[in-house]
Amino acid sequence: MSPKKDKRQLVESNARHVMQTAINLIEMIDNSFPPEVAEDLQKRLINSIRTKDPKKFIRGIQRIEDNGHPTRDA
């Protein structure tokens, strides 16, 4: 196999894993929080990925904890 093909396959494989993990996380968010909170967290997740700044998503989670938003399990 050529190095270009190896790199392409590595990128493709990593992308598949990352996307499946992100989909699982979005489903977990949907099942764990009220709709308005879940929507905010999903936007923060996508924005954090786009801007390469995970702090944006973490701040959203911390804000939920600080404001005492219930999860769907509570």
C-alpha positions in Angstrom: 0.0 0.0 0.0 1.2 3.5 -0.8 1.7 6.0 2.1 -1.1 8.2 0.7 -3.5 5.3 0.7 -2.5 4.4 4.3 -3.0 7.9 5.4 -6.4 8.1 3.7 -7.5 4.9 5.3 -6.3 6.1 8.7 -8.2 9.4 8.4 -11.3 7.6 7.2 -11.2 5.1 10.1 -10.6 7.8 12.7 -13.4 9.9 11.2 -15.8 6.9 11.4 -15.0 6.4 15.1 -15.2 10.1 16.0 -18.6 10.5 14.2 -20.1 7.4 15.8 -18.9 8.6 19.2 -20.3 12.1 18.6 -23.7 10.6 17.5 -23.7 8.5 20.7 -23.0 11.6 22.8 -25.8 13.6 21.1 -28.2 10.7 21.8 -27.0 10.6 25.4 -27.5 14.4 25.7 -31.0 14.0 24.2 -31.9 11.3 26.7 -30.4 13.0 29.7 -31.6 16.6 29.6 -34.8 18.6 28.9 -35.1 19.6 25.2 -34.0 23.2 25.6 -30.9 22.2 27.6 -30.1 19.4 25.1 -30.4 21.8 22.2 -28.0 24.2 23.8 -25.5 21.5 24.6 -25.6 20.1 21.1 -24.9 23.6 19.6 -22.0 24.0 22.0 -20.6 20.6 21.1 -20.7 21.4 17.4 -19.3 24.9 17.9 -16.5 23.5 20.1 -15.5 21.1 17.4 -15.7 23.8 14.7 -13.6 26.3 16.7 -11.3 23.6 18.2 -12.2 24.9 21.7 -13.6 22.2 24.0 -13.9 24.8 26.8 -17.1 26.1 25.2 -18.8 22.7 25.7 -17.4 22.2 29.2 -18.7 25.7 30.2 -22.2 24.6 29.1 -22.0 21.5 31.2 -20.8 23.5 34.2 -23.5 26.0 33.7 -26.1 23.3 33.9 -24.6 22.0 37.1 -24.4 25.5 38.6 -28.0 26.3 37.7 -29.3 23.0 39.0 -30.9 21.9 35.8 -32.3 18.5 36.4 -31.4 15.6 34.1 -34.2 13.3 32.9 -33.0 10.7 35.4 -33.5 13.1 38.4 
